[in-house]
């Protein structure tokens, strides 16, 4: 049964992207695999939303024995290759991280890994199911300069990858400073990795705030989170990570910020399923979170609006994931912001499409008329 006016292809892509299928959904997925559909479109959606690995695992687990009856058997091999590539990419990154982490430890720099490989392990139980291109390092701002020195000593350069020369093109100093001042993260550090099979370079993004893409300082919150950091195992490698509740808060804020800003929408970074799945997956893993503690900390830090936004979107795409008691505890007075797009602090667009449909409307940014401020 199609939901929220999704096309059959969109509905199929959404079911294949769900790592926690119920029995009824498994049966429906099997039936959909028999149908005549535009499988090229489905494959494209899974690729854009970085969920091809999850789709492969679902089919392998629940339907591979039926493959001779599928309408698009070539589709399976594409998904299998994507998953295996993601797994090896993750493992390359995880191994390369070890040298950096050891150097940070020797300098007494407290760090935590956020998103990426840790979420792949926690939310999905398989780092190959969470595609990531860079590694996010969370530190306090007062250790930013020393962290940069460590990275430079290890051969990392802030810049962009040049595919023609297979080298890092250094970023301009003004661009490096602008990003630090306005986004609360560093320009990406990169180091060529000629010995790796799946990645050209190792990328490190240094984060030093939880209120991203603003000039708001959150130094005390960062220090509190780092004081609570935990050691966890990622694909048999021990790493320092944010505590589970702090990680979830970071994920929610990150999702909110990328969903509301015009430049993120125009870059098609606003609504990607894998970002929502990170939050969904942490809730679906029993005993991973102390939900009451999470709610208390969210309210103490004043991030209710951002977290409610993320949770609302999760429940729209994966109904009844976030308990009603949690939603009620975090709900702000006005909900108009849930469908607004901002340019700086100005509302430039209000979405009319249902959230679930909007995820698959790849050209949604064309609907936005810049500077047409919505007024109550």
N, C-alpha and C positions, 0 to 999 in steps of 0.2 A: 504494500500500500504506500503510495507516494505521500510525502508529508511536506507542509509549508510550500506548496506548489513547486517542488523540485521536479526536474525532469527525471526520467528513469535512469539516465546515465549519472546524474548528480546523486540520486538516491543510492545507486550501486556504489559509487565512489565513497559515500559517507559510511555505508555499512562496512565496506572493506577496510576503512580507516579506523574502525573501532576495535581497540585491543581487548575489550571486555564484553564480547558478544554474549547475549543471553540465548537460551535454547531456541526461542522463536526466531531470533535474528539469524542464527546459524542456518536454520531451515530456509529462511528467506534468501540468504546469501547463496545457498546451493541452487535455489530455483533461478535466481538472477543470472547465475553463470551459464544457465541453459538458454537464456533469451538472446534473440537477435538484437544487438545494441551497437552503438558506435563505440567500439572498444578502444579505438585510437583516442577519442575524447576522454574516456575514463582513465586511460593510461596517462594522458596529459595532466588531468586533475590530480591524480595520485602523485605525480612527479612535482607539480607546483606546490602542493601542500606537504611535501616531504613525508608521505605516508605509504610509499610503495613497499617499504620493508614490512610494515604492519599487514598490508594486503597479502603479501607473499606468505607470511606466517599464518594468517587466518586460513588461506586456501590450503596450505600444506597441512595444517592441523585438522581442518574440518571437511575438506572437499577434494583433496588430491586424488583420492581413489575413484573419483567420478570424472577425471579429466578427459577421457575419451569422448564424453558427451558434451564437453564445453563448446561454445560457439567460437571461441577465440583461443586456441591452444598456444599460439605464439605469444599471447599475452602473459602466460605463466613464465616463460623463459625470461622475458624482459623484467618481470618483478623479481625473479630469483637473482638475476645479475645485479639489479639495483641493491637488493638486500646484502648480497655478499660484498659488493663494493663499499656499502655503508659500514659494514662490520670491519673490514680491513682499514678503512679510513679512520674509524674510531680507534682502532688498536694502534695505528701509527701515531695518532695524536696522544694517546694515553702513555705510550712508551716514551715519546719525546718530552712529555711533561715531567717525567721523573728527574731528568737532569736539572731542569729549572727549579723544581721543588727542593731538591737537595741544596742548590745554591742559595735559595731564599732561607732555608733552615739554618745554614751556616752563618748567614748574616743576621739572624734573629728577627727576620721579617715574618710577621703573622699574616697568613693569607688563607683564603678559602676559595675553592672552585665553585662557581655557580653555573646553573643550567647544564647544557651539553652532556658530557659523559656520565655525570652523577645522576642526572634525571633519567638518562637511558637505563641506568642500573636500577634506580629506585622505582620509577613509574612503570617501566616496561619489563624489567628483569633481563634486558638484553641490550647492550650498547649499540648493536647493529640496527635497532629499531628507531634510533633517534639520530637523524643526520645532523651533523654540525660541522661548520667550516673553520671555526675559530674556538679558542679556549678562553673563557672569561675568568679572570683573576680578580678577586675581591680583596681590597686592602684598605687601610685607613689613609687619609690624605697626607698625614705627616710622614708616611713612609713611601710616598709616591716617587720622590727623587731617588731614593736609595734603590727602590725596585727597578727604576729605569737604568741605573748604573749596572745592576746585576744582569739585566737583559742585554745591555750593550756589551758587557764583558763576554757574554756567551755568544755574541755575534748577531743579535737581533737588531734590526733597523726599523724605525717608524716610517712607513710608506705604503706603497701599493705594488702589487706583483705585476711584473712585465713579462707577459707570456712569450714575447718574441725573443728576448734576451735571457729569459729564465733567471732574472735577478730582481732585487727589490729596488724600486725607484724611490729615493728618499722624499718624504713629505716636506713642504716648505714650513719654516718655523712658525709663520703666522697662522698656518692651518692647524699645526699642532697645538698652539696656544689657544686658538679659538675653540677647538673641541673641548679642551680641558675646562675652559671658562663657561661654556654654554651647554655642555652635554654631560659633564661629570664622568667622563671616561676618556682614556687616552686614544690618540691616533694608534691604529693597530701596529704592533711590533711583529716583524716577520723575519724568518730565517730560512734560506733555501735548504731543502732536504733531498739532495740528489740520490741518496741511498734508499729512499722510500718508494714503494711501488705505486701508492695511491694518492699521495699528496705532493705537490710541488714545493710547498713551504709550510713551516709551522707558524701559526698565527696566534698571538696573544693580545687580548683586549683587557686592559686594566680598568676595573670599575672601582670608584671610591665614594659612591653615594647610592642611596636607595631611591632618591627622588630624581630620576633620570630626566634628561632633556630640559633641565631648568637650572637657574642659578641658586636654588635653595640649598643651603648647607645642612647636611644630616650627619655631621662628624660624630656626634655622641651616639647616635643610633648605630652607625657602622662599628664603632668601638664595642658597643654592647653585643652586637651580633658576633663579632670576632671573638669576644670573650666566651661565647657559648659554642664556638665551632666544635665540630666532632670529627673524629677519624672514621672513614668508611672505606669499604673495599669496592673498587671499580674494575671489573674484569681482572680480578686477582692482583690489583695494584692498590696499595694503601695511599689514600689522599686525605687532605683536610677539606672539609666541606662546611657550609653553613648548616646549622641545626635544621631539622625538617620544617618546623614552623617558620623559621626565618627564610628558608629557601622558597617556601610557598608564597610568602609575602613579596619577595623579590620578583617571582614569576608573575604575580598578579599586577604589580605596579608596572613591570616591563610590558605586559600585554596591553594594559590600559593606555600607556603613553604612545605605543606604536599604533593603536587603533584610533586615536582621536585627532592626531595631527595631520594636516593637509599634505605636508611633504612625505610623510610615511605612506599615506593613502596613494599618492601619485607614484610612489616607488613600489607599490604593491606589497608593502610590508605589514599592512594593517591587520588583515584577517587571513592568517594562514593556520590551517588546522593543527599543525604540530605544536604551535604555541598554546592552543587551547587544550590539546591532549596532554601536555605536561601537567597542567593544573588538574584536569580530569583524572589523569592516571594516579596522581598523588592521593586523591580522595578515594579512589577505588581500591587502593592497597590498604587492607585492614591493618590496624595497629601502627601505621606509619606516622600518623599525626595525632597530637593532642588538640582536638578542635576547639575546646573551651579555652585553652591557653592561647591558641592562635587568635581567637576573637578578642580576648583581653588585650593582647599585645597590639593588635591592629588598631583598636580603639585608643589605647594609651599613646600610640604614635600619631594618631590622627589621620590614618590612611583608609578610613571606612569607605569613602566615596570610590576610591580606585579599586579596592577589593570587591566591593559590591558590583561594580561594572564588570569585572572579570568573571565573577561567579554567575552573574545574570547571563552573560554570553555562554558560559558552560551549560547552564540549565536550558537555554534555548536550543542548543545543538544536541546536547545529551540530557534529556529531561530527567528531573528528580535526582540529579547527582548531588547537589549541594542541599542539605536539609533546610527545611523552611525556618526552623528556629535560628539557624545561622544567618539566613537571608534577613530575617526580621531584626536580628540584633545589629546588623550592619547597614540597614536601609537608610539612605539620606532623605531629607524632607522632600526634595524635588527629584524626579527621575527623567526630566527632559534631556539631561546631558547624555543619556544612554544612546541617543541617535544623532548626536551632534559631531561635526567636524570643525576643528579650530585651526586658524592661521594666527600664530602668536596667541593672543587672548580673545580674538574675535571669532564668533561663530560664522562660518562661511557656507555651511550646508547642513541640512537635516535629512537623514535617510528616511525613506518611506518603505523600502523593501523589508520583509521579514529577515531577521538576522541570519537564520539558517540559509535562506536563499542568497543573501548577500555574500556569503563565503564563496559561492561558486560563480558569482557575477564578476568575472575577471576584469572586465572593462568598466567597473563601477566608478572609477575616478572621472570618467567622461561625463558622468551625471552631475558633477559638481560645477557650479557656476561660481567662479572666484569672486570674492567681495560681495556676494549677495547675502548679507547678514540676516539671519533669521531672528525675528523679534517676537517676544511673547505677546 
